[in-house]
Amino acid sequence: MGVIQQIPPHDKPLKELLFIVYFFPPMGGSGVQRPLKYVKYLNEFGWKPIILVPEPGLYHTFDSSLELELQKLIDQNKVQVYRVKGGTPLHWNRSKTQWRPGIRLEKWLRRLSHFFYLPDNKKGWIKQGFQKAEEIIEKHSIQAIYATAPPYSNLMLAAKLKARLTIPTIMDFRDDWLESHLIAYPTPIHKILMRRLEASVLAVADMVIAINEPIASAISRRYPSLPSVVVQTHGYDSDDFDACFFPDNSIEKKPTNEKGLSQNETIRILYSGTFYADSGPGIFLRAVKKLIKEVPSLANIIELHFQGSPIEPYLPLINQLDLGELVHDHGYVPHNEAILRMQQAGILWLNNGHRKRRHTITLSKTYEYMATRRPIIALIPEGDTKKVLKDYSRSYITSPDDIEKVKKTILQAITHVQTGNLKPLNEQWLETFTRKAIAESLANKIDSLLDQDPVN
């Protein structure tokens, strides 16, 4: 009798996963990275993502480096991408268009959208997405469906498919839905209707994933009959931190300073990412001004760098505080350049000044910040981000509402960088947040779901 040879896992035919997403390259920003990094690594753990996504329309940022990363995955046959017409108010001109409204206009447009569109202004792509999904399922051997939100229209599309097909369906929450910190309900009726939408969608989910424990707990409390809501955190991609990832030598990667600085060496303090209307840099800037008044020599040592959101809305405050000479605004830069600038900085800072449900907010850049091994000044409340950073030995955590405490925290971080008094890091713990490790965890969860499904 012959011996049956076992096929190594990486040589087995890949299972196909219908991957429903809205924010995806060429779009940029933090919401794009979680799905992109999942699809990058899922091949290594037995899954080929078949991606269903609307064509890019009106959006505030496009990222050439993330677009190139996706194209490489397509060229390597690691993913297959199907794009459909958007059909949303953001696709009126049927072409990729970059536009970012001012803070006040953005707030007004968001309120208008919340009044007229449930669950969100992306719902127009559900019809086209459903038709294309049926074609994909006819053509491919789809064994599971994964949809990530926001926008929550993605989950409605997945639920519509699930109602018609007996395919295990996974729904991923990057933010809470009903109690999202970004949704302001115009009337109680709007919230009631949203609750019904959320309940109808979750009723057909085979697995619910959340980015943190507060969101997972909130969903479980609202729907106790749900199977357990599992947590899949954000993370960082080790490949992004390879110096070869950014070939332009105009940005030099600096080693983490363990020995201290010369007396007059510049310390770059960098903020990377978006400011929201209720979570701006005001407290931090006022704390810096107060610190310089007390220690004038710091004005010759520190620089304040910003990348991501345009800093223009805050220029009046910067000028009022006479901090203009310290501020360097890089605007939105491609993701690979953003990573290199993080590594170039001496100190990174986080800001969560949201007033609504801020304990449920996970700042995705936290993980990339930690991957740089740099000190992190974190203006954050109690919640998920604080819980993570407490285990990062180079974090300097303070209240986002107390200027005096922020001032003292900034001074402490600067002093430790100057003297080289930085605590050693738990490298093994940091490795648990690599995008590859998190993709493996997702693949294992989907595999376990298929093992429970008699159809598969």
N, C-alpha and C positions, 0 to 999 in steps of 0.2 A: 504494500500500500504506500503510495507516494506521500511525501510530507507537504502539507499545505503551508506555503510561505505567507507570513503576515506582511501586509503592505504597510510600510511606514506611514504614519499619519500625514506627513507632508506630501506623500505621493498619491494619496487617495483622491478621487475626484472631488472637487470642491462642491459643497452644497451652495445653493443660490438663495440669497436674501434680498427681498424687495425692500429697498431703503428709501423711505419717503422723507424728503427734506425740502426746505424752502431757501434758507440762507446757506449758500454754497458758492464756491468760486465760479465766476470771477469776483463775486462779492467779497468784501473784506470784513474785518472785525471779529470780536471774540466768539460770536454765535456761529461762525463758520468753522472754527477750528475743531470743535468736538466731533461733528460728523465727518469732517475731512480726515482727521487722524484715526477715527474708527475704520473708515474704509481703506486707509493706507495699510493697516496691519491685520485686518480680519483674514486675509488670504493665508497668513501664516498659521491660522488656527482653524482652517477647514472651511471657510466661508468666502464666497465671491459676492460682493455687493452689486446688485443691479439697481442703479440709482434712478429714481423718478423725481424730477425737479422742474419747476417752471423756468422759462427763459428769464434772464435778468432784465429788470425794468428800471424804474427810477429808484436810486439807492444812494446813500450818503458816501459810501467808500467802495472802491474796487481795488483789488490787490493783485498785482502782477506776479508776485512770488508765489502766492497760494494758487493762482491760476496755472502757473508752470508746474507746480507740484501735482495738481490734479491731472494735467496733461501727461505727465510722466507715468502716472498710474494707468491711464487709458492706453498709452503706447505699450506698456508692459502687460496689458490684458489682465490687470488685477481688478479692474472695475469696468462696468459698462454703464454709460450715462444716456438716459432718455430725457429730453427736454420737451416741454409742452408750452403752448401759449399761456400767459399768465392770467388774463381775464380779470385783473384787479384794477383798482384806481391808479396803481403804480405802474401799469403797463399800457397807459392810454396812447403813448407814442410808439409802442411796439419796438423799442430799441433800448439798448443799455445806455442809461443817462445818469450822470453823477450830479447830485444836488443835495445840499444840506441846508435846511432852514435854520434861521436863528433860534435861540432858545425860546423866546416868547411865541414865535410862530409855530414852532414844533409843539409846544404845550397846547396851543389852541387847536392845531390839526389833530393832535392825539385825542382831545376831548370830543371833537367833531366825529372822529372815527368811532369812538366808544358809544356815541349816541346812535349812529346809523348802522353800524356793522357788528353783528354777533356771529362768531366769537371775536372776529377781527377783520381788518380790511383786506386780508389775503384770501377770504372765502371764495372769491371768484375763480380760483384755479381748481376747485374741487371737481367740477364737472369734467373739465379737460383731463385732469389727473386721473379720474376714475376710468374714463374711456381708454386712456393710454395704459393704465395698469391692467385692464382686462386683456389688451393686446400682449403685454409683457408676460402675463401669466399663461397665455396660450403658447407663446414662443419659448418660454424658459420653464425649467423645472423648479419653480419657486417653492421653498419649503418653510419659509417663515416671512413675516412682514414686520418691519421695524419703522416706526415713525417718531420723529423728535419734534418737540414744541418748546417755545413758541416758534412760529404761529400755531395756534391751536387748531386752525383749519387743517393742518397736517393730520391731526388725530381724528378729526371728523372723516377725512378721506380714508384713513386706515379702518375706521369703524364701519364705513359703508362697504368696503371690500370684505371685511370680516363677516358682515351680515349675509353676504352672497356666497362666500367661499369658506370652506372649513380649513383655513390655514392659521396656524398659531400666530398671534399678533402681539407685538411688544410695543408699549407706548412709553416714551422717554420724556420726562419733564425737566427742562433746564431751568424753568421758573415754575412757581405755583400757578395754577390756572384761576380758580375762583377768587383766591385771595392774593393775586399777583400785586406786587408793589408798584407795578406800572399801569394798573387799570384803575381808573376812577369812574365808578358807576354813576351815570347821570341821574338815575331814578332807582328806587327799590325794585321796580319791575324789571329793569335791566339785569339786576343781580339775580333775581329769581329765574329769569330766562337763561342766564348763563349757567346757573346751577343745574338746570334741567339738561342743558347741552353736555355739561361735564359728566353728569350722572349717566346719560345715555351712552356716551362714548366709553366710559370706564366699565360699564356693564358688560361689554363684549371683549375687554382686554384679557389676554391670557397671562400677561406679565406687565407690571408697572414699575418703571425705573425712575428714580429721582436723583438729582445731583447731590443732595445732602439730607441729613437726618431730619431737620426741621420740616422740610417739604414733604418727605416721606411720612412723617408723623401726622402732618396736617391732612394729607389725603386719606390716610388710614382712619383718622378720627371721623372724617366726613362720610366715609364708606366702609364701615366695619366689616361688611361681608366680602370685601375684596380679598383675594389672596395677598400675602405679604408684599408690601412695596419695598423693593430692594434699592440699595444705594450704589450708584456708580459715580465716583467723583470726577471732577475735571483733572487735568494733569499737564505734563509737559512732554515734548518730543525731544529725546536726546539728540536726534539728528539735527535739529534746529540749532544746537549749541556747538556744532562742529564749525570751526573757523572757515572751512572750505565752503560752507553754505552761502557765505556772502563774499564773492570774489573781489569786491572793490576794496583795496587796501587803504582807502581814505578813512575808513573807520577801523581803528586798531583795538583788538580785544585786549583788555588789561587783566592781569592775574589778580586774584583776590589778595588783598594786602594783609599779611599776617605780621609784619614787622613794624608797622607804623609809617608815618609820613614825615617828610622834612617839614620844618615849621611853616613854610609859606606855600606848600603844595596844595593845588586846587582840589576841592572835593565837589564832585558833580552829584547833585541830588536830582533824581529823575522820577517824573510821574509818567507812566505809560497807560494810555487808554482814554476812555470817554468820561466827561463830566456830565451829570444830569442836572436838570433845573434846580432840584432840591439837594444837590450833593456836589457843590462846587469847591474850589480851592480856597475860599475866603478865610476859614479858620487857620489853615496852614500858613497862608501868606501873612496874616496878622501876627501869628506866633513868630515867624521869621523876623518880621519888623521889630517886634518887641525884644527878641533875642539880640539883634544887632545893636539896638539902643543900649543894651546892657553890656555887650561885648563887641565894641565897634570894629575890632580887628577881623571879625568873622566876615565882614563885607568884602574883604580882600581875598578870602579863602574859598567861600562857597559860591556855586553857580546853581541856579534852578532851571532844570531842563524839562520840557514838556513835549510829548509826542502822542499823537492820537487826535483828540478833539482840538479844534482851533482855539487858541487862547484869546482871540479878539474880544469876546464878550466880557472878559475879566481885565482888559487893559485899563479901564478907568480906575479900578481898584488898585492895580499894580502901580499905576502912575501916582495915585493918591498916597500910597505907602512909600513912594520913592524907591521902588525895587526894580525899576526898568533895566538898570545896568546888570542886574543879576540874572534876568530872565532870558532864556533861549528857547524859542518856539520852533519846533521842527515840523509841526503840522502832522497830517497823517503820512506815515511812511510804510512801505511794504513790510510785511511781517518779518522777513529775514533781516531787514535793516533794523527793525524795532528790537529784535533779539540782541543784535550786536551792540546797540546803544545801551541796552540794559547791562551788558557785560562791561561796557566802557564806564558806567557810572560807579561812583564810590558808595552811594546809598540810594535805595529805591524807596518810594513811598506809596502807600495805599490810602484810599479815602472812601469811606462809606458813611455819608451824611444823610442818607435817605431817612425820611420821617415815618414811612409806612412799612411795617413788617420787615424791618431791616435785618432782623435776626435770621430771616430765611434766605438772605442774599449771599451767594458765594461769588466772590470776585475771582473770575477765572484766571486773571493774570497772577494771582497769588502763587500758583504752582510754577509758572515760568520765572517769577521773581526768585522763588526758593532755589530753582535749578541754577541760577547764577552764583549761588553761595554768597550773595551780597547781604549786608545788613538791610533790614526792612523796617522803616518807620510806618506803623499801621494806625491810622485814625479810624478805629472800628468799634462798634458796640458789641455787646454780648451776642453770640450767634455762631454760625458755622465757621466763618473765616477766622474768627478769634480762636476757636477751638483748634483749628489746624495749626495756626501760627504759634500757639503755646508750645507746640512740640518742635518748633524751628528755633534753634538756640540763638540765632542772630536776629530775632525779631524784637522790636521796641514798640510795645503796644500801649496806646493811650486812648482816652475818650475823644470822639470826634466833635465834642461840644464845648470843651474846656481849653481856652487859649493858653492859660498858665501851664496846664499839664502838657499840652502839645509843645510848648516852648522848652520845658525841661527835658522832654523826651528827645527833641531834636538835638539839644546840646549834649545829652548823654551819648547819642549815636555818633555825633561828630567827634567827640572826645575819644570814644573807643576806636574809631577809624584812625584818628591821628596817632594814637599810642599803639595801635595794633592789638588792642585788647579784645579780640574777637573769639568767641567760644567755639570749640570744635563742633563739627556737625555729625549727625547720625546718618551716614551715607546709605546704610541699609534701609532706613526708613524712607529717605528721599527716593530710592529706587522703586518703591511701591507705587509712586505716582507717575511713572513713565507711561506715555500713551500706549506703548506696546503691552505693558502689563495690564492696563485697563481694558484694552481691546481683547486680550486673552480672557479676562474675567467676563466680558460681555459674551464672547463666543461660548464659554462654558455654560453660562446661564441659558443661552438659546439652545444649546445641545441638551441640557437637562429638561428644557421645556418639550423638546421633540421626543425625548425618552418617555415622557408622561403621556404623550398624545398617541392614542391607538391607531390613528390614521397613518402616522409616520412610523 
